[in-house]
Amino acid sequence: MSGLGRSCYRNAIVQECVSTPAGGQGCMSGGLVFPPVGIAHVTDDLVNLCLRPSFGSASIRVNTSAQPNSAPHVGSVLTILCSFALAKRIRTRGMHSSLQFDCLENAPATRRSGGESEDYVRSLADTPAPNTPGETLADLYFRPFRRVLNWGSERSGAPWVLRSYDDFQRTPAVRERILAMASRAAEFGPVVSPSHMRLPIRIKCPVCDLMDKHGTHTSITSGETPLITSRCRDHGVFSESLSLATPSYVDLNTALRDVLKCSAFIADMKEGVHTVMLDGGDWGGSWCWEVVMRALGLLGDRVELAPTRLFAPLIVDDTGAKLSKTIYVSDHAYGDLPAWAVDFSRQDDEAWGMRMERLWGIAEELVSSPRRFFRNYTLHSLMGL
């Protein structure tokens, strides 16, 4: 967007924020409008979706996640604080609540081409941090996330626990389901990977940790003990057998991981723990229906026990696209935005604390009302911070 176009856009945002619709209905400070959409027509409190009598749970766990491929931007911080604000609100109904943070250190840090249409990746957890012996990029980038999580826990009174991707993929309930899907790869592949039609399970080269990202050179031999065979661009062919007894590491793409999380949480429901998954708004809509629910059906899960799924508002840029860490990291975009918006750690302690308090106030207001929660916000509507 040109400088003139951006200026006109921001003037429009200012006009939106100072105007008040007829009757003043559906507004909060700043004149933003909150029309009811979707589920906001049938409930006036998000907690109603978490405390359905049929669940019969003794406690509620709020689960959220992030890839530590950079310091968090303001949208990531808001999603985490919405998770804590929801946990606090659940407690006002007399239920115990806590937060589980899934750290996705398996996210790609290094990409190398092996030829046309071939892409090899190395995870954040397997990539050393620069100038810090013994530390990985995942360690480096998780520190500012930990600061936000500790602050949110103290502010809300809800404890939080960390779950790494490595811990997740080793969980017995998850391993059982990986084996079930690998033994029926031809059925699940088109559901979780409609473009490539392959079950997106990856294994590391035992020499250099590179993985065949799109499965171009990876195959799965189904059976009681599925065999995954892959090829490294530098070190040739290698294989891994999958079983509950072996500690082998398997990497899963986003779709497959999301299905397995939901399925494992359904298993937890049978133990009296209900999970509310709260993620960014870009994971809602068609994703849940076309990928997750269809795969759960193939697994034979009781979908009425599926975790409650809520999607925090997206923070969008001038063009209406979500504020994206991936684009920021790869292209160093958003040069016209304040540094703290794309890297929340780039501010002094006083400013960090002040913005956390104000974002916390926004998070509490959002979870108090589905009308406020189920909509997106431009970054400029938050620029008063």
Residue, then its C-alpha position, 0 to 999 in steps of 0.5 A: m500500500s502506498g504512503l498516500g493510501r496508507s494515510c487515507y486508510r488510517n484516516a478512515i480508521v480514525q473516523e470509524c473509531v470516533s463515530t457512534p452508530a445510531g442508538g449507540q448499540g453494540c459499541m464500547s470505547g472508541g466507537l467500534v461496532f460489535p454486530p452479533v455473528g454466528i454463535a454470538h446469536v445463541t450465547d451471551d457468555l463464552v463460558n457457557l460453551c465451556l460448562r455444558p452439563s453433558f461434559g461433567s468435568a471436574s476441571i477445565r484446561v485452556n490450551t493454546s499454542a505458538q511456534p517460537n520462530s521469533a519473539p511474539h507479536v501483539g496478536s500472539v500476546l493478545t491470544i495468550l492473554c485471552s486464554f488466561a482471561l477465559a481461565k479466570r472467568i471460568r473460575t468465577r463459575g466455581m470451576h478449577s481452571s489452568l492453562q496448558f501452553d503447547c510450544l511448537e519447537n518443531a516449527p521449521a527454522t532452516r529450509r534447504s532445496g533439494g531440487e525442483s519441488e523439493d523442500y527440506v527443513r530443520s526444526l527450531a529445536d535442532t538449530p543452534a542459536p547464534n553466539t549462544p553455545g548450547e542454546t537452540l533457536a527454540d530456547l532463544y525465542f521462547r524466553p519472551f513467550r515465557r515472560v508473557l505466560n508468567w505475567g498472565s498467570e500471575r494476573s489471572g491467578a490461573p497456573w500454566v504448564l508447558r508442553s513441548y512438541d516432543d513431549f506431545q508426540r511421545t504421549p501414549a494417547v498421541r502415539e496410539r493415534i499416530l499408529a492408527m493413522a499410519s496403518r490407514a495412511a491411504e484413508f487419512g492422507p486426502v483428509v489432512s493433506p488434500s493437495h499432496m494426498r499423503l499422510p504428512i508424517r516426517i522423520k529426521c535424518p539421523v545425521c543432520d536432522l533435515m526432514d523432507k517437508h512435503g513427503t516427496h521422498t517419504s513413504i509409509t508401509s502400513g501394518e501393525t508396526p508401520l515403517i516410514t522410509s525417507r531420503c535426505r538430500d545429503h545422506g540418502v535413504f533412512s527408515e524408522s519403525l513406529s510402535l508404542a515401545t520405540p522412542s522414535y521422533v516423528d514430526l507432524n504437519t499442522a493439520l495432523r497435529d491438530v487432529l491428534k490434539c483434539s482426539a487425545f483431548i477426547a480421551d482425556m474427557k473420559e478421565g474427567v478433564h475437559t479442554v478448551m482449545l483457544d487459538g488464533g482466528d486463522w484456525g477457525g472456519s473451514w479448517c475445523w470442519e473439513v480437516v479436523m472433524r472429518a478426521l475425527g470421524l475416521l478415527g471413530d471418536r465421539v465428537e460430542l466429547a470434542p474439546t470446546r474450540l474458540f478462536a481469538p480475534l485476529i489482529v489485521d494489517d492495513t490490507g485486512a490480512k492477519l499480522s503474520k510472524t511468518i511474513y515478518v520473519s521471512d521478509h522483515a515486513y511491517g516496517d511502517l509499524p511500531a517495533w513493539a507491534v511485531d516484536f513485543s520484546r522490543q520495548d523497555d520494561e516500563a512500556w512492556g508492563m503498561r502495554m501488558e496491562r492495557l492488553w489484559g484489559i482488552a482481553e478481559e473485555l473480549v472474553s466477557s462478550p461473544r460480540r466483542f470476541f468473534r470479530n477481527y481488529t485492525l492494529h490501528s484500533l489498538m494503537g492507543l496503546 
